[in-house]
Amino acid sequence: MQKIKFEVTDDIIDICRDNVFKAVFTKDNPKSLGALEILISCLIKQDITVTSITANEPPIDSLSDRQIRFDINCKSRTGELINTEMTMFPDDFEPVRLEFYSGKLFTGQNIRGKDMTYNDLKPTYQISFLLGKVFFKDDSLIHHFEYYDPENKVSLGGRSRIITVELIKLDKTVEKSVSEMTMEERWSFFFRYITDKTKRNKINEILDCEEGIAMASEVLISISRDEIERARLISEFKYEMDHQSKMVQAKNRGLEEGREKGRSE
């Protein structure tokens, strides 16, 4: 089997854009599905098989809805519900947002059958890759959150989990050799630095030892070389950035007008 390899000259689309992230892991082919299963298994620390993926893309004729996030909702063979997303520009309220959607993921399960109880609720996982800012003031790249009594150091043993990966914290481990990296660090390095041509050699080293990342890379290269697919993804990203820029500009204009009014008064 021929090994995949990135060349320095390859123009690779950024997988940290949420629509590209989703495109890579939801293609209708074995490589995409296999990569998704390995990525999720790595983060929740148990082997899972994905049996269904729920799409959430906005209608093609509804550009006003394109500000939604392109997350990946899936279900495992044993019933676990997993939502995975990439957030390039998280807001300050991101932690409470994750808590909100984690709750909806858990309580959205149907246990109304006459033979069902709360014990039939399946574990749920809200997984979020975060760029742009640090949310948790420690050196840990990954956090696993669950209901917990900090005073008595007792876990509730609940079935909902929030997993965060703060990609910006890779700056502190980027000099590690591939052999020293954990599997989670290798995935994170791939996500953050795939467009950095100075790090292609280390990316290729990772591909040699991580089958899941190699499969994701094949899909990403295919998307990057497909002119129609690439144009579609760039168009979606452009709309998102234009919308965000207009919102920030309007906010700044309002603040400046308020200051001007205050000075005149």
Salt bridges, closest charged atoms under 4 A:
ASP10 OD1 - ARG225 NH2 3.69
ASP11 OD2 - ARG230 NH2 2.91
GLU85 OE2 - ARG97 NH1 2.83
ASP92 OD1 - LYS133 NZ 2.63
GLU94 OE1 - ARG69 NH2 3.12
GLU94 OE2 - ARG97 NH1 3.01
ASP138 OD2 - HIS143 NE2 2.72
ASP138 OD1 - LYS169 NZ 2.80
ASP139 OD1 - LYS172 NZ 2.75
GLU146 OE2 - ARG161 NE 3.60
GLU166 OE1 - HIS143 ND1 3.87
GLU166 OE1 - LYS169 NZ 2.70
ASP171 OD1 - ARG192 NH1 3.00
GLU184 OE2 - LYS45 NZ 3.04
GLU185 OE2 - LYS176 NZ 2.96
ASP196 OD2 - LYS199 NZ 3.13
GLU210 OE2 - ARG186 NH1 2.81
GLU218 OE2 - LYS31 NZ 3.37
GLU229 OE2 - LYS27 NZ 2.97
GLU229 OE2 - ARG232 NH2 3.09
GLU236 OE2 - ARG66 NH1 3.34
GLU236 OE2 - ARG232 NH1 2.92
GLU256 OE1 - ARG259 NH2 3.07
GLU256 OE2 - ARG263 NH2 3.23
GLU260 OE2 - ARG263 NH2 2.47
